[in-house]
């Protein structure tokens, strides 16, 4: 039964890698500043990216929707094109 469950996880990983289903991108695709977010930080970061753009500072965000399975390929592709990466986490 454990093998059967694990096989389902592999199918989810493959689906996510092919469809980009576990992340959402926002902002300037050519920016050198990238933010990685999850959970409730998405809307606030979108607003911050818009405000930064008004000041001439381009940034982008990759919002992670699911951390298991971690969308590793999407994260690596996002990070590869950036000079600076900030992980925005809301924590008490």
C-alpha positions in Angstrom: 0.0 0.0 0.0 2.9 2.4 0.8 4.3 1.8 -2.7 0.9 2.6 -4.2 0.7 5.9 -2.3 4.3 6.8 -3.2 3.5 6.2 -6.9 0.7 8.7 -6.6 3.2 11.3 -5.3 5.4 10.7 -8.3 2.4 11.3 -10.6 1.7 14.6 -8.8 5.3 15.6 -9.3 5.3 14.8 -13.0 2.0 16.7 -13.4 3.3 19.7 -11.6 6.5 19.8 -13.6 4.6 19.6 -16.9 1.8 22.0 -16.1 3.4 24.5 -13.6 0.5 23.7 -11.3 2.1 24.2 -8.0 3.3 27.8 -8.4 2.1 31.2 -9.6 4.4 33.8 -11.2 3.9 37.6 -10.8 6.0 40.6 -11.9 8.7 41.3 -14.5 10.1 38.1 -15.9 13.4 39.9 -16.6 13.9 41.3 -13.2 17.1 40.6 -11.2 15.2 40.7 -7.9 13.0 37.7 -7.1 10.8 36.9 -4.1 9.6 33.4 -3.2 6.4 33.4 -1.2 3.8 31.0 0.1 0.6 31.2 2.0 -0.9 34.6 2.9 2.2 36.6 1.7 1.1 36.5 -1.9 -1.2 39.5 -2.1 1.1 41.7 0.0 4.0 40.8 -2.2 2.1 41.6 -5.4 1.3 45.0 -4.0 4.9 45.6 -3.0 6.1 44.6 -6.5 3.6 47.0 -8.0 4.8 49.8 -5.7 8.4 49.0 -6.5 7.7 49.2 -10.2 6.2 52.7 -9.8 9.6 53.7 -8.4 11.5 52.1 -11.3 12.5 48.9 -9.4 11.6 45.7 -11.3 10.9 42.6 -9.2 9.1 39.3 -9.6 7.6 36.7 -7.4 7.2 32.9 -7.5 4.4 31.9 -5.2 4.6 28.3 -4.0 1.1 26.7 -3.7 2.2 23.3 -2.5 5.4 22.4 -0.6 5.1 18.6 -0.8 5.9 17.7 -3.5 8.2 20.7 -3.7 8.1 22.2 -7.2 11.9 22.0 -7.5 12.2 22.6 -11.2 10.1 25.7 -11.2 12.0 27.0 -8.2 15.4 26.3 -9.8 14.3 28.0 -13.1 13.1 31.1 -11.2 16.2 31.4 -9.1 18.6 30.8 -12.1 17.6 34.1 -13.7 17.9 36.3 -10.6 20.7 38.2 -8.9 18.9 38.5 -5.6 16.4 36.1 -4.0 14.3 37.0 -1.0 12.1 34.4 0.7 9.2 36.3 2.2 7.7 34.4 5.1 5.0 35.6 7.5 5.9 34.3 10.9 4.7 35.5 14.3 
